[in-house]
Amino acid sequence: MRRWLFWIGLFSLLAALVAEPVIEQVRTRVADGFDQPVGKPDAEGYYMSRGFLSYHPGEDWNGLGGGNSDLGAPVYCIGNGYVTYARDARMGWGNVVLVRHVFVENGQLQTVDSMYAHLDRILVREGQQVVRGQQVGTIGTNRGMYVAHLHFEIRKNLRIGINRSSYPRDLLNYYRPGAFIAQRRKLPGTGRSAPIVINTYGAGPPPPAGREAFQPTKAGPEEKKPAQVPAQPPKFRVNRFEMDGF
């Protein structure tokens, strides 16, 4: 009986070790500022069709032509960083690129992830160093599930990865992308590099209770749509995989 208990315990330990990601460190170029992910650097020719909401912790960007006029258009990395994810996540995501950025703010190093989803093509690979304004992919429809657009997020929580349903969609886990970029167009740290942790997706328990509740706020200047937008912005198709908020 004791022998069986020993082997059961050993197998459980090995399974836990295999399941837990191995946290590693790499160095990457410090972000000296951030630009918009489309129409670089200021989203020229695009408008935000859907912003940051309690169920949609990101922004959807469409070309001014509406419909699928922006299908295949370039998507750019918002700042210097390191590609932590670049693959077809399928489901409601489709082709996804995640980039980890480190930047200096108030004399301290801060780290965030930027996410570029529903891509038609991925033009970078995992483990690649990328720079501000470098093309990481093209705008897609996720196999016709949506009208062509870019779904874009900036995450404070480095554990989210593709498993967004495991974490609250609040301001402890996410930034409002428009506000984040507008406040950090130019930053110190040009020419420097700094360490970042990788392989964090899904690592560790979720954040503790007592999270700040999401409070809708009036859009600031950086989140307003350009004056010139299509008369009738395209409507998104129902997600047949029942994954809301994309």
MARBA-3410 file (N, C-alpha, C, O; in Angstrom, 1 decimal):
246
0.8,-1.2,0.0,0.0,0.0,0.0,0.9,1.3,0.0,0.6,2.2,-0.7 ~ 1.9,1.2,0.9,2.8,2.4,0.9,3.5,2.6,-0.4,3.7,3.8,-0.8 ~ 3.9,1.5,-1.1,4.5,1.6,-2.4,3.6,2.3,-3.4,4.1,3.2,-4.1 ~ 2.3,2.0,-3.4,1.4,2.6,-4.3,1.3,4.1,-4.0,1.2,4.9,-4.9 ~ 1.2,4.4,-2.7,1.1,5.8,-2.3,2.3,6.6,-2.8,2.3,7.7,-3.2
3.5,5.9,-2.7,4.8,6.6,-3.1,4.7,6.9,-4.6,5.0,8.0,-5.0 ~ 4.3,5.9,-5.4,4.3,6.1,-6.9,3.2,7.1,-7.3,3.4,7.9,-8.2 ~ 2.1,7.1,-6.6,1.0,8.1,-6.9,1.5,9.5,-6.6,1.3,10.4,-7.4 ~ 2.2,9.7,-5.5,2.8,11.0,-5.1,3.8,11.4,-6.1,3.9,12.6,-6.4 ~ 4.7,10.5,-6.5,5.7,10.9,-7.4,5.2,11.3,-8.8,5.6,12.3,-9.3
4.2,10.5,-9.3,3.6,10.9,-10.6,2.8,12.2,-10.5,2.9,13.0,-11.4 ~ 2.2,12.5,-9.3,1.5,13.8,-9.2,2.5,15.0,-9.2,2.2,16.0,-9.8 ~ 3.7,14.8,-8.5,4.7,15.8,-8.5,5.2,16.0,-9.9,5.4,17.2,-10.3 ~ 5.5,15.0,-10.6,6.0,15.1,-12.0,5.0,15.8,-12.9,5.4,16.7,-13.7 ~ 3.8,15.5,-12.8,2.7,16.1,-13.6,2.6,17.6,-13.3,2.4,18.4,-14.2
2.8,18.0,-12.0,2.7,19.4,-11.6,3.9,20.1,-12.2,3.8,21.3,-12.7 ~ 5.1,19.5,-12.2,6.3,20.2,-12.7,6.2,20.4,-14.2,6.6,21.4,-14.8 ~ 5.6,19.4,-14.9,5.4,19.5,-16.4,4.4,20.6,-16.7,4.6,21.3,-17.7 ~ 3.3,20.7,-15.9,2.3,21.6,-16.2,2.7,23.0,-15.9,2.2,24.0,-16.6 ~ 3.5,23.3,-15.0,3.9,24.6,-14.6,5.0,25.2,-15.6,6.0,24.5,-15.7
4.7,26.3,-16.2,5.7,26.9,-17.1,7.0,27.2,-16.4,7.0,27.6,-15.2 ~ 8.1,27.1,-17.1,9.4,27.4,-16.5,9.7,28.9,-16.8,9.8,29.3,-18.0 ~ 9.7,29.7,-15.8,9.9,31.1,-15.9,11.4,31.4,-16.3,12.3,30.9,-15.6 ~ 11.6,32.1,-17.4,12.9,32.5,-17.8,13.1,34.0,-18.0,12.1,34.7,-17.9 ~ 14.3,34.4,-18.1,14.6,35.8,-18.3,15.4,36.0,-19.6,16.2,35.2,-20.0
15.0,37.1,-20.4,15.8,37.5,-21.5,16.0,39.0,-21.4,15.3,39.6,-20.7 ~ 16.9,39.5,-22.2,17.1,41.0,-22.3,16.4,41.4,-23.6,16.5,40.8,-24.6 ~ 15.8,42.6,-23.5,15.2,43.2,-24.7,15.5,44.7,-24.7,15.8,45.3,-23.6 ~ 15.3,45.3,-25.8,15.5,46.8,-25.9,14.4,47.5,-25.2,13.2,47.2,-25.4 ~ 14.8,48.5,-24.4,13.8,49.3,-23.7,13.0,50.1,-24.7,13.6,50.7,-25.6
11.7,50.2,-24.4,10.8,51.0,-25.3,11.0,52.5,-25.0,10.9,52.9,-23.9 ~ 11.3,53.2,-26.0,11.6,54.7,-25.9,10.3,55.5,-26.2,10.4,56.7,-26.3 ~ 9.2,54.8,-26.3,7.9,55.4,-26.6,7.0,54.4,-27.3,7.4,53.3,-27.7 ~ 5.7,54.8,-27.5,4.8,53.9,-28.1,3.9,54.6,-29.1,3.6,55.8,-29.0 ~ 3.6,53.9,-30.3,2.8,54.5,-31.3,1.6,53.6,-31.5,1.5,52.5,-30.9
0.7,54.0,-32.3,-0.5,53.3,-32.6,-0.2,52.0,-33.5,0.8,52.1,-34.2 ~ -1.0,51.0,-33.4,-0.6,49.7,-34.1,-1.1,49.7,-35.6,-0.7,48.8,-36.3 ~ -1.8,50.7,-36.0,-2.2,50.9,-37.4,-2.0,52.3,-37.8,-1.9,53.2,-37.0 ~ -1.8,52.5,-39.2,-1.6,53.8,-39.7,-0.5,54.6,-39.0,-0.7,55.7,-38.6 ~ 0.6,53.9,-38.7,1.6,54.5,-37.9,2.1,55.8,-38.3,2.1,56.1,-39.5
2.4,56.7,-37.4,2.4,56.5,-35.9,1.1,56.8,-35.2,0.9,56.6,-34.0 ~ 0.2,57.5,-36.0,-1.0,58.1,-35.3,-2.3,57.6,-35.7,-3.4,58.2,-35.6 ~ -2.4,56.3,-36.3,-3.6,55.7,-36.7,-4.3,56.5,-37.9,-5.5,56.5,-38.0 ~ -3.5,57.1,-38.7,-4.0,57.8,-39.9,-4.7,56.8,-40.8,-4.2,55.8,-41.2 ~ -6.0,57.2,-41.2,-6.7,56.3,-42.1,-7.5,55.3,-41.4,-8.1,54.4,-42.0
-7.6,55.3,-40.0,-8.3,54.3,-39.2,-9.2,55.0,-38.2,-9.0,56.2,-37.9 ~ -10.2,54.3,-37.7,-11.0,54.8,-36.6,-11.2,53.6,-35.6,-11.2,52.5,-36.0 ~ -11.5,54.0,-34.4,-11.8,53.0,-33.4,-13.3,52.6,-33.4,-14.1,53.5,-33.0 ~ -13.6,51.5,-33.8,-15.0,51.1,-33.9,-15.6,50.6,-32.6,-16.8,50.7,-32.4 ~ -14.7,50.1,-31.7,-15.1,49.7,-30.4,-14.0,49.9,-29.4,-12.9,49.5,-29.7
-14.2,50.6,-28.3,-13.2,50.9,-27.3,-13.2,49.9,-26.2,-13.7,48.9,-26.2 ~ -12.6,50.4,-25.1,-12.4,49.6,-23.9,-13.7,49.6,-23.1,-14.2,50.7,-22.7 ~ -14.3,48.4,-22.9,-15.5,48.3,-22.1,-15.3,47.2,-21.1,-14.3,46.5,-21.1 ~ -16.3,47.1,-20.2,-16.1,46.1,-19.1,-16.1,44.7,-19.6,-15.5,43.8,-18.9 ~ -16.6,44.4,-20.8,-16.6,43.1,-21.4,-15.6,43.0,-22.5,-15.4,41.9,-23.1
-15.0,44.1,-22.9,-14.1,44.2,-24.1,-12.9,45.0,-23.7,-12.8,46.2,-24.0 ~ -11.9,44.3,-23.1,-10.7,45.1,-22.5,-9.7,45.5,-23.6,-8.5,45.2,-23.4 ~ -10.1,46.1,-24.6,-9.2,46.5,-25.7,-9.8,47.4,-26.7,-10.9,48.0,-26.3 ~ -9.3,47.5,-27.8,-9.8,48.4,-28.9,-9.9,47.6,-30.2,-9.0,46.8,-30.5 ~ -10.9,47.9,-31.0,-11.0,47.4,-32.3,-10.8,48.6,-33.3,-11.5,49.6,-33.3
-9.9,48.3,-34.2,-9.5,49.4,-35.2,-9.9,48.9,-36.6,-9.6,47.8,-37.1 ~ -10.6,49.8,-37.3,-11.1,49.6,-38.7,-10.6,50.7,-39.6,-10.3,51.8,-39.2 ~ -10.4,50.3,-40.9,-10.0,51.3,-41.9,-11.2,52.2,-42.2,-12.4,51.8,-42.1 ~ -11.0,53.5,-42.6,-12.0,54.4,-42.8,-12.9,54.0,-44.0,-14.1,54.5,-44.1 ~ -12.4,53.1,-44.8,-13.3,52.6,-46.0,-14.4,51.7,-45.5,-15.3,51.4,-46.3
-14.3,51.2,-44.3,-15.4,50.3,-43.8,-15.3,48.9,-44.4,-14.5,48.6,-45.3 ~ -16.1,48.0,-43.9,-16.2,46.7,-44.4,-14.8,46.0,-44.3,-14.2,46.1,-43.3 ~ -14.5,45.3,-45.4,-13.2,44.6,-45.4,-12.1,45.4,-46.2,-11.2,44.8,-46.7 ~ -12.3,46.7,-46.3,-11.4,47.5,-47.0,-10.0,47.5,-46.4,-9.0,47.7,-47.2 ~ -9.8,47.2,-45.1,-8.5,47.1,-44.5,-8.0,45.7,-44.4,-6.9,45.5,-43.8
-8.6,44.7,-45.1,-8.1,43.3,-45.0,-6.7,43.3,-45.7,-6.5,43.7,-46.8 ~ -5.8,42.7,-44.9,-4.4,42.6,-45.4,-3.5,43.8,-45.1,-2.4,43.8,-45.5 ~ -4.1,44.9,-44.5,-3.3,46.1,-44.2,-2.3,45.8,-43.1,-2.6,44.9,-42.3 ~ -1.2,46.5,-43.0,-0.2,46.2,-42.1,-0.6,46.6,-40.6,-1.3,47.5,-40.3 ~ -0.1,45.7,-39.7,-0.2,45.9,-38.3,1.2,46.1,-37.7,2.1,45.3,-38.0
1.4,47.1,-36.9,2.7,47.5,-36.5,2.9,47.3,-35.0,1.9,47.4,-34.2 ~ 4.1,46.9,-34.6,4.4,46.8,-33.1,4.5,48.2,-32.5,5.0,49.1,-33.1 ~ 3.8,48.4,-31.4,3.7,49.7,-30.8,5.0,50.2,-30.2,5.2,51.4,-30.0 ~ 5.9,49.3,-29.9,7.2,49.8,-29.3,8.2,48.6,-29.3,7.8,47.5,-29.6 ~ 9.4,48.9,-28.9,10.5,47.9,-28.8,10.0,46.8,-27.9,9.4,47.1,-26.9
10.4,45.6,-28.2,10.0,44.5,-27.3,10.4,43.1,-27.8,11.3,43.0,-28.7 ~ 9.8,42.1,-27.2,10.2,40.7,-27.5,8.9,39.9,-27.7,7.9,40.0,-26.9 ~ 8.9,39.1,-28.8,7.7,38.4,-29.2,7.5,37.2,-28.3,8.4,36.3,-28.3 ~ 6.5,37.1,-27.5,6.3,36.0,-26.5,5.3,35.0,-27.1,5.2,33.8,-26.6 ~ 4.5,35.4,-28.1,3.5,34.5,-28.7,3.2,34.9,-30.1,3.0,36.1,-30.4
3.2,33.9,-31.0,3.0,34.2,-32.5,2.5,33.0,-33.1,3.3,32.2,-33.6 ~ 1.2,32.7,-33.1,0.6,31.5,-33.6,-0.9,31.6,-33.8,-1.5,32.6,-33.4 ~ -1.5,30.6,-34.4,-2.9,30.6,-34.6,-3.5,30.0,-33.3,-3.4,28.8,-33.0 ~ -4.2,30.9,-32.6,-4.9,30.4,-31.3,-6.3,29.9,-31.6,-6.9,29.3,-30.7 ~ -6.7,30.0,-32.8,-8.1,29.5,-33.3,-9.2,30.1,-32.4,-9.0,31.2,-31.9
-10.3,29.4,-32.2,-11.4,29.8,-31.4,-11.8,31.2,-31.9,-11.8,31.5,-33.1 ~ -12.1,32.1,-31.0,-12.4,33.5,-31.4,-11.3,34.4,-31.7,-11.5,35.5,-32.1 ~ -10.1,33.9,-31.5,-8.9,34.7,-31.6,-8.3,34.7,-33.0,-8.0,35.8,-33.6 ~ -8.1,33.5,-33.6,-7.4,33.4,-34.9,-5.9,33.7,-34.7,-5.4,33.3,-33.6 ~ -5.3,34.2,-35.7,-3.8,34.5,-35.6,-3.5,35.6,-34.6,-4.1,36.7,-34.7
-2.6,35.4,-33.6,-2.4,36.3,-32.6,-0.9,36.5,-32.4,-0.1,35.6,-32.5 ~ -0.5,37.8,-32.2,0.9,38.1,-31.8,0.8,38.8,-30.4,0.0,39.7,-30.2 ~ 1.7,38.4,-29.5,1.9,39.1,-28.2,3.3,39.5,-28.1,4.2,38.7,-28.3 ~ 3.5,40.8,-27.7,4.8,41.3,-27.6,5.0,41.9,-26.1,4.1,42.6,-25.6 ~ 6.1,41.6,-25.5,6.4,42.1,-24.1,7.3,43.3,-24.2,8.3,43.2,-24.9
6.9,44.3,-23.6,7.7,45.6,-23.6,8.1,46.0,-22.2,7.4,45.7,-21.2 ~ 9.3,46.5,-22.1,9.8,47.1,-20.8,10.1,48.5,-21.1,10.7,48.9,-22.1 ~ 9.7,49.4,-20.1,9.9,50.8,-20.3,10.2,51.5,-19.0,9.9,50.9,-17.9 ~ 10.7,52.7,-19.0,11.0,53.4,-17.8,10.0,54.4,-17.5,9.6,55.3,-18.4 ~ 9.4,54.4,-16.3,8.4,55.4,-15.9,8.6,55.7,-14.4,8.7,54.9,-13.6
8.8,57.0,-14.2,9.1,57.5,-12.8,10.3,56.8,-12.2,10.4,56.5,-11.0 ~ 11.3,56.6,-13.1,12.6,56.1,-12.7,12.5,54.6,-12.4,13.6,54.0,-12.0 ~ 11.4,53.9,-12.7,11.3,52.5,-12.5,11.0,51.8,-13.8,10.4,52.3,-14.7 ~ 11.5,50.5,-13.9,11.2,49.7,-15.1,9.8,49.1,-14.9,9.5,48.5,-13.9 ~ 9.0,49.2,-15.9,7.7,48.7,-16.0,7.6,47.7,-17.2,8.3,47.9,-18.2
6.7,46.7,-17.1,6.5,45.7,-18.2,5.1,45.6,-18.5,4.2,45.5,-17.6 ~ 4.8,45.5,-19.8,3.4,45.3,-20.3,3.5,44.3,-21.5,4.5,44.2,-22.1 ~ 2.3,43.7,-21.8,2.2,43.0,-23.1,1.2,43.7,-24.0,0.2,44.2,-23.6 ~ 1.6,43.8,-25.3,0.6,44.3,-26.3,0.1,43.1,-27.1,0.9,42.2,-27.4 ~ -1.1,43.1,-27.4,-1.8,42.0,-28.2,-2.4,42.4,-29.5,-3.0,43.5,-29.5
-2.1,41.7,-30.6,-2.6,42.0,-31.9,-3.3,40.7,-32.4,-2.7,39.7,-32.6 ~ -4.7,40.8,-32.5,-5.5,39.6,-32.7,-6.3,39.7,-34.0,-6.5,40.7,-34.6 ~ -6.8,38.5,-34.5,-7.5,38.3,-35.7,-6.7,38.6,-37.0,-7.2,39.0,-38.0 ~ -5.4,38.4,-36.9,-4.5,38.7,-38.0,-4.7,37.8,-39.2,-5.0,36.6,-39.0 ~ -4.6,38.3,-40.4,-4.6,37.5,-41.6,-3.3,36.7,-41.7,-3.3,35.6,-42.1
-2.2,37.4,-41.5,-0.9,36.8,-41.6,-0.1,37.3,-40.4,-0.2,38.4,-39.9 ~ 0.8,36.4,-39.9,1.8,36.7,-38.8,3.1,36.8,-39.5,3.6,35.9,-40.3 ~ 3.8,37.9,-39.2,5.1,38.2,-39.9,6.3,38.2,-38.9,7.4,38.6,-39.3 ~ 6.1,37.7,-37.7,7.2,37.6,-36.7,7.1,36.2,-36.1,6.1,35.4,-36.3 ~ 8.1,35.8,-35.3,8.1,34.5,-34.7,8.4,34.7,-33.2,8.9,35.7,-32.8
8.0,33.7,-32.5,8.2,33.7,-31.0,9.7,33.7,-30.7,10.5,33.0,-31.4 ~ 10.1,34.5,-29.8,11.5,34.7,-29.4,12.2,35.8,-30.2,13.4,36.0,-30.0 ~ 11.5,36.4,-31.1,12.1,37.5,-31.9,12.1,38.8,-31.2,11.1,39.2,-30.6 ~ 13.2,39.6,-31.4,13.3,40.9,-30.9,12.7,41.8,-32.0,13.0,41.7,-33.2 ~ 11.8,42.7,-31.6,11.1,43.6,-32.5,11.3,45.1,-32.1,11.6,45.3,-30.9
11.1,46.0,-33.0,11.3,47.4,-32.7,10.0,48.2,-33.0,9.1,47.7,-33.7 ~ 9.9,49.4,-32.4,8.8,50.2,-32.6,8.5,50.5,-34.1,9.5,50.9,-34.9 ~ 7.3,50.3,-34.6,7.0,50.5,-35.9,7.2,49.3,-36.9,6.9,49.4,-38.1 ~ 7.8,48.2,-36.4,8.0,47.1,-37.2,6.7,46.3,-37.5,5.9,46.2,-36.6 ~ 6.5,45.9,-38.7,5.3,45.2,-39.0,5.3,43.8,-38.4,6.3,43.0,-38.6
4.2,43.4,-37.7,4.1,42.1,-37.1,3.1,41.2,-37.7,3.1,40.0,-37.5 ~ 2.2,41.8,-38.6,1.2,41.0,-39.2,0.3,41.9,-40.1,0.7,43.0,-40.4 ~ -0.8,41.3,-40.5,-1.7,42.0,-41.4,-3.1,41.8,-40.8,-3.4,40.8,-40.2 ~ -4.0,42.8,-41.0,-5.4,42.8,-40.5,-6.2,41.6,-41.2,-6.1,41.4,-42.4 ~ -6.9,40.9,-40.4,-7.7,39.8,-40.9,-9.1,39.7,-40.4,-9.6,40.7,-39.8
-9.8,38.6,-40.7,-11.2,38.4,-40.3,-11.4,37.2,-39.4,-12.5,36.8,-39.1 ~ -10.3,36.5,-39.1,-10.4,35.2,-38.4,-11.3,34.2,-39.1,-12.3,33.8,-38.7 ~ -10.8,33.9,-40.4,-11.5,33.0,-41.2,-13.0,33.4,-41.5,-13.9,32.5,-41.6 ~ -13.2,34.7,-41.7,-14.5,35.2,-42.0,-15.5,35.3,-40.8,-16.7,35.6,-41.0 ~ -15.0,35.1,-39.6,-15.8,35.2,-38.4,-16.3,36.7,-38.2,-17.4,36.9,-37.7
-15.4,37.6,-38.6,-15.7,39.0,-38.3,-15.5,39.8,-39.6,-14.8,39.3,-40.6 ~ -16.0,41.0,-39.6,-15.5,42.0,-40.6,-14.1,42.3,-40.3,-13.7,42.4,-39.1 ~ -13.2,42.6,-41.3,-11.8,42.8,-41.1,-11.6,43.9,-40.1,-12.1,45.0,-40.2 ~ -10.8,43.6,-39.0,-10.4,44.7,-38.1,-9.2,44.1,-37.2,-9.0,42.9,-37.2 ~ -8.6,45.0,-36.5,-7.5,44.6,-35.6,-8.1,44.7,-34.2,-8.6,45.8,-33.8
-8.0,43.6,-33.4,-8.3,43.7,-32.0,-7.0,43.9,-31.3,-6.1,43.1,-31.4 ~ -7.0,44.9,-30.4,-5.7,45.4,-29.8,-5.9,45.6,-28.3,-6.8,46.2,-27.9 ~ -5.0,45.0,-27.5,-5.0,45.1,-26.1,-3.6,45.5,-25.5,-2.6,45.2,-26.2 ~ -3.6,46.1,-24.4,-2.4,46.3,-23.6,-2.6,45.7,-22.2,-3.5,46.2,-21.5 ~ -1.8,44.8,-21.8,-2.1,44.1,-20.5,-1.0,44.4,-19.4,0.2,44.5,-19.7
-1.5,44.7,-18.2,-0.6,44.8,-17.1,-0.2,43.5,-16.5,0.9,43.2,-16.1 ~ -1.2,42.6,-16.6,-1.0,41.2,-16.0,-0.3,40.4,-17.1,-0.9,40.1,-18.1 ~ 0.9,39.9,-16.8,1.7,39.2,-17.7,1.4,37.7,-17.8,2.1,37.0,-18.5 ~ 0.4,37.3,-17.1,0.0,35.9,-17.0,-1.2,35.5,-18.0,-1.5,34.4,-18.2 ~ -1.8,36.6,-18.5,-3.1,36.3,-19.2,-2.9,35.5,-20.5,-3.6,34.5,-20.7
-2.0,35.9,-21.4,-1.8,35.1,-22.6,-3.1,35.0,-23.4,-3.7,36.1,-23.6 ~ -3.4,33.8,-23.8,-4.7,33.6,-24.6,-5.8,33.3,-23.6,-7.0,33.3,-24.1 ~ -5.5,33.0,-22.4,-6.6,32.5,-21.4,-7.3,33.7,-20.8,-7.2,33.8,-19.5 ~ -7.9,34.6,-21.6,-8.4,35.8,-21.0,-9.6,35.6,-20.1,-9.8,36.3,-19.1 ~ -10.3,34.5,-20.3,-11.5,34.2,-19.4,-11.1,33.9,-18.0,-12.0,33.9,-17.1
-9.8,33.6,-17.7,-9.4,33.2,-16.4,-9.1,34.5,-15.5,-8.8,34.3,-14.3 ~ -9.2,35.7,-16.1,-8.8,36.9,-15.4,-9.8,37.9,-15.5,-10.4,38.1,-16.6 ~ -10.1,38.7,-14.5,-11.1,39.8,-14.6,-10.7,40.8,-15.6,-9.5,41.1,-15.8 ~ -11.6,41.3,-16.4,-11.4,42.3,-17.4,-11.5,43.7,-16.8,-12.4,44.5,-17.1 ~ -10.6,44.0,-15.9,-10.6,45.3,-15.2,-9.3,46.0,-15.3,-8.4,45.6,-16.0
-9.2,47.2,-14.6,-8.1,48.0,-14.8,-6.9,47.6,-13.9,-5.9,48.3,-13.9 ~ -7.0,46.5,-13.2,-5.8,46.0,-12.5,-5.1,45.0,-13.5,-3.9,44.8,-13.3 ~ -5.8,44.5,-14.5,-5.2,43.6,-15.4,-4.9,44.2,-16.8,-4.0,43.7,-17.5 ~ -5.5,45.3,-17.1,-5.4,45.9,-18.4,-5.2,47.4,-18.3,-5.6,48.1,-17.4 ~ -4.6,48.0,-19.4,-4.7,49.4,-19.6,-5.7,49.7,-20.7,-6.0,48.9,-21.5
-6.2,50.9,-20.6,-7.0,51.4,-21.8,-5.9,51.8,-22.9,-5.1,52.7,-22.6 ~ -5.9,51.1,-24.0,-4.8,51.2,-24.9,-4.6,52.7,-25.4,-3.5,53.2,-25.4 ~ -5.7,53.4,-25.8,-5.5,54.7,-26.3,-4.9,55.7,-25.2,-4.0,56.4,-25.6 ~ -5.3,55.6,-24.0,-4.8,56.4,-23.0,-3.3,56.1,-22.7,-2.5,56.9,-22.5 ~ -3.0,54.8,-22.7,-1.7,54.3,-22.4,-0.7,54.9,-23.4,0.3,55.4,-23.1
-1.0,54.8,-24.7,-0.2,55.3,-25.8,0.0,56.8,-25.7,1.1,57.3,-25.9 ~ -1.2,57.5,-25.6,-1.2,58.9,-25.6,-0.3,59.5,-24.5,0.4,60.5,-24.7 ~ -0.2,58.8,-23.4,0.6,59.3,-22.2,2.1,58.9,-22.3,2.9,59.3,-21.5 ~ 2.4,58.1,-23.3,3.8,57.5,-23.4,4.3,57.5,-24.8,5.0,56.6,-25.2 ~ 4.1,58.6,-25.5,4.6,58.7,-26.9,6.1,58.8,-26.9,6.7,58.2,-27.8
6.7,59.4,-25.9,8.2,59.5,-25.9,8.6,59.2,-24.4,8.1,59.8,-23.5 ~ 9.6,58.3,-24.3,10.0,57.9,-23.0,11.6,57.8,-22.9,12.2,57.8,-24.0 ~ 12.1,57.9,-21.7,13.6,57.8,-21.6,14.0,56.3,-21.9,13.2,55.4,-21.9 ~ 15.3,56.1,-22.1,15.8,54.7,-22.2,16.3,54.4,-23.6,16.6,53.2,-23.8 ~ 16.4,55.4,-24.5,16.9,55.1,-25.8,18.2,54.4,-25.8,19.2,54.9,-25.1
18.4,53.3,-26.5,19.7,52.6,-26.5,19.9,51.6,-25.4,21.0,51.0,-25.4 ~ 19.1,51.6,-24.4,19.3,50.7,-23.3,18.6,49.4,-23.5,17.7,49.3,-24.3 ~ 19.0,48.4,-22.8,18.3,47.1,-22.7,18.0,46.7,-21.3,18.7,47.3,-20.4 ~ 17.1,45.8,-21.0,16.7,45.5,-19.7,16.2,44.0,-19.7,15.7,43.6,-20.7 ~ 16.2,43.3,-18.6,15.7,42.0,-18.5,14.2,42.0,-18.4,13.6,42.8,-17.8
13.5,40.9,-19.0,12.1,40.7,-18.8,12.0,39.2,-18.5,12.8,38.4,-18.9 ~ 10.9,38.8,-17.9,10.6,37.4,-17.7,9.7,36.9,-18.8,8.9,37.7,-19.4 ~ 9.8,35.7,-19.2,9.0,35.1,-20.3,8.5,33.8,-19.8,8.8,33.3,-18.7 ~ 7.6,33.1,-20.6,7.0,31.9,-20.2,6.1,32.1,-19.0,6.0,31.2,-18.1 ~ 5.4,33.2,-18.9,4.6,33.5,-17.7,3.1,33.2,-17.9,2.4,33.2,-17.0
2.7,32.9,-19.2,1.3,32.7,-19.4,0.7,31.5,-18.7,1.1,30.3,-18.9 ~ -0.2,31.8,-17.8,-0.9,30.7,-17.0,-0.1,30.4,-15.8,-0.5,29.5,-15.0 ~ 1.0,31.1,-15.5,1.8,30.7,-14.3,1.2,31.4,-13.1,0.8,32.5,-13.1 ~ 1.2,30.6,-12.0,0.8,31.1,-10.7,-0.7,31.3,-10.6,-1.5,31.2,-11.6 ~ -1.2,31.6,-9.4,-2.6,31.8,-9.1,-3.1,33.1,-9.7,-2.3,34.0,-10.0
-4.4,33.3,-9.8,-5.0,34.6,-10.3,-4.7,35.7,-9.3,-4.4,35.4,-8.1 ~ -4.9,36.9,-9.7,-4.7,38.0,-8.7,-5.6,37.9,-7.5,-6.6,37.3,-7.6 ~ -5.2,38.5,-6.4,-5.9,38.4,-5.1,-7.3,39.1,-5.2,-7.5,39.9,-6.1 ~ -8.2,38.8,-4.3,-9.5,39.5,-4.3,-9.3,41.0,-3.9,-8.2,41.4,-3.6 ~ -10.3,41.8,-4.1,-10.2,43.2,-3.8,-9.8,44.0,-5.0,-9.2,45.0,-4.8
-10.0,43.5,-6.2,-9.6,44.2,-7.4,-10.5,45.5,-7.6,-11.6,45.6,-7.1 ~ -9.8,46.5,-8.2,-10.5,47.7,-8.5,-11.6,47.4,-9.5,-11.3,46.9,-10.6 ~ -12.8,47.8,-9.2,-13.9,47.6,-10.2,-13.8,48.5,-11.4,-13.3,49.6,-11.3 ~ -14.2,48.0,-12.6,-14.1,48.8,-13.8,-15.2,49.9,-13.7,-16.3,49.6,-13.4 ~ -14.7,51.2,-13.8,-15.7,52.3,-13.8,-15.6,53.0,-15.2,-14.6,53.5,-15.6
-16.7,52.9,-15.9,-16.7,53.6,-17.2,-16.4,55.1,-17.1,-16.9,55.7,-16.2 ~ -15.6,55.6,-17.9,-15.2,57.0,-17.9,-15.4,57.6,-19.3,-15.4,56.9,-20.3 ~ -15.6,58.9,-19.3,-15.7,59.6,-20.6,-14.4,59.5,-21.3,-13.3,59.6,-20.8 ~ -14.5,59.2,-22.6,-13.3,59.0,-23.5,-12.5,60.3,-23.5,-13.1,61.4,-23.7 ~ -11.2,60.2,-23.3,-10.3,61.3,-23.4,-10.1,61.6,-24.8,-10.5,60.9,-25.7
-9.3,62.7,-25.1,-9.0,63.1,-26.5,-8.4,62.0,-27.3,-8.6,61.9,-28.5 ~ -7.5,61.2,-26.6,-6.8,60.1,-27.3,-7.7,59.0,-27.7,-7.3,58.2,-28.6 ~ -8.9,58.9,-27.1,-9.8,57.8,-27.4,-11.0,58.1,-28.3,-11.8,57.3,-28.7 ~ -11.1,59.4,-28.7,-12.1,59.8,-29.6,-11.9,59.4,-31.0,-10.7,59.3,-31.4 ~ -12.9,59.2,-31.8,-12.8,58.8,-33.2,-12.4,60.0,-34.0,-12.7,61.1,-33.7
-11.6,59.8,-35.0,-11.4,60.9,-36.0,-12.7,61.3,-36.6,-13.7,60.6,-36.6 ~ -12.7,62.6,-37.0,-13.9,63.2,-37.5,-14.4,62.5,-38.7,-15.7,62.4,-38.9 ~ -13.5,61.9,-39.6,-14.0,61.3,-40.8,-14.1,59.8,-40.6,-13.1,59.1,-40.5 ~ -15.3,59.3,-40.5,-15.6,57.9,-40.3,-16.7,57.5,-41.3,-17.4,58.4,-41.8 ~ -16.8,56.2,-41.6,-17.9,55.8,-42.5,-19.2,56.2,-42.0,-19.4,56.2,-40.8
-20.2,56.4,-42.9,-21.5,56.8,-42.4,-22.2,55.8,-41.6,-22.8,56.1,-40.6 ~ -21.9,54.5,-41.9,-22.5,53.4,-41.1,-21.4,52.4,-40.8,-21.1,51.5,-41.7 ~ -20.7,52.5,-39.7,-19.6,51.6,-39.3,-20.1,50.2,-39.4,-21.2,49.8,-39.1 ~ -19.2,49.3,-39.9,-19.6,47.9,-40.1,-20.0,47.2,-38.7,-19.4,47.5,-37.7 ~ -21.0,46.3,-38.8,-21.4,45.6,-37.6,-20.6,44.2,-37.6,-20.4,43.6,-38.7
-20.3,43.8,-36.4,-19.5,42.5,-36.3,-20.5,41.3,-36.3,-21.6,41.4,-35.8 ~ -20.0,40.2,-36.9,-20.8,39.0,-36.9,-20.9,38.4,-35.5,-20.0,38.7,-34.7 ~ -21.9,37.6,-35.3,-22.0,36.9,-34.1,-20.8,35.9,-34.0,-20.6,35.2,-35.0 ~ -20.2,35.8,-32.9,-19.1,34.8,-32.8,-19.7,33.4,-32.6,-20.2,33.1,-31.5 ~ -19.5,32.6,-33.6,-20.2,31.3,-33.5,-19.5,30.4,-32.5,-20.0,29.3,-32.2
-18.3,30.8,-32.0,-17.7,30.0,-30.9,-18.1,30.4,-29.5,-17.6,29.9,-28.5 ~ -19.0,31.4,-29.5,-19.5,31.9,-28.2,-18.4,32.4,-27.3,-18.5,32.2,-26.1 ~ -17.4,33.0,-27.8,-16.4,33.7,-27.0,-16.6,35.2,-27.1,-16.3,35.8,-28.1 ~ -17.2,35.8,-26.1,-17.6,37.1,-26.2,-16.4,38.1,-26.0,-15.3,37.7,-25.6 ~ -16.7,39.3,-26.4,-15.8,40.4,-26.1,-14.6,40.5,-27.0,-13.6,41.1,-26.6
-14.7,40.0,-28.2,-13.5,40.1,-29.1,-13.7,41.4,-30.0,-12.8,41.6,-30.8
END
